Amino acid sequence: MRILITNDDGINAPGLEVLEGIARDLAGPDGEVWTVAPAFEQSGVSHAISYTHPMMIAKLAPRRYAAEGSPADCVLAALYDVLQGARPDLVLSGVNRGNNSAENVLYSGTVGGALEAALQGLPAIALSQFLGPETEGLADPFEGARTHGARIVRLLLEKGLWDDGDYRLFYNVNFPPKPAAGVRGQRVAAQGFRRDTSFGVEPHMSPSGRRFLWIRGGAQHSPTLPGTDAAVNLDGYISITPMRADLTAHDRLAELEALIG
């Protein structure tokens, strides 16, 4: 099996090392693991691509590259430059430091990398490690993903739903904020929404007197509706969410047509 991995935390991120181990386990001794990841952290860039400027790419080691671009850029660079047309059998993105549950999905570069792979017609899975009080004291905060990651990906490859539609299915996986031994299993869960919290800005003054704004995330442990991704994560379960890039509100098409046809 040939596996391509990327992330949004950057080529030196500890979560990428975790993903490399997962990918090597899946690929087996005769397989190939290719890494094309951002040279610098790209958290929060979603599905952005470097459409108006070029990006430099550097080979760091055999099958290991860093690109000055987003995770989606890295997938494109891998498919159309690094791999020279030898398409991977699977694309994995992560393991993100922090959850990509609920509304975080829409900002996530980790999910953006998997989304781009799906748009390119490839099986793709985004993986993220939810963090919290129970992971702070761990020697390895990625313990849950490291222990259960290969099993979950293998489960999806063997029993998951896959298609080859125009907006093909891909998966978003979040490991709960628990030690590996505290993971209670996995749940298929819809994307949730954290109510009464959101991203915002916090102003700061620089020493030179200039005013800057920092983007701030909302409370990550706010509950979502029962059975949705963040809710099952906080309950100790790995969430598995099937996704598509199609943003159409299909449940409103007929109603809207009747109103304004």
Buried (B, 14 or more C-beta within 10 A) or exposed (E): BBBBBBBBBBBEBBBBEBBBBBBBBBBEEEBBBBBBBBBEBBBBBBBBBBEEEEBEBEEEEEBBBBBBBBBBBBBBBBBEEBBEEEEBBBBBBBBBBBBBBBBBBBBBBBBBBBBBBBBBEBBBBBBBBBBBEBBEEBEBBBBBBBBBBBEBBBBBBEEBEEEEEEBBBBBBBBBBBBBBEEBEEBBBBBBBBBEEBEEEEEEEEEEEEEEEEEEEBBEBBBBBBEBBBBBBBBBBBBBBBBBBBEEEEEEEEEEEEEEEE
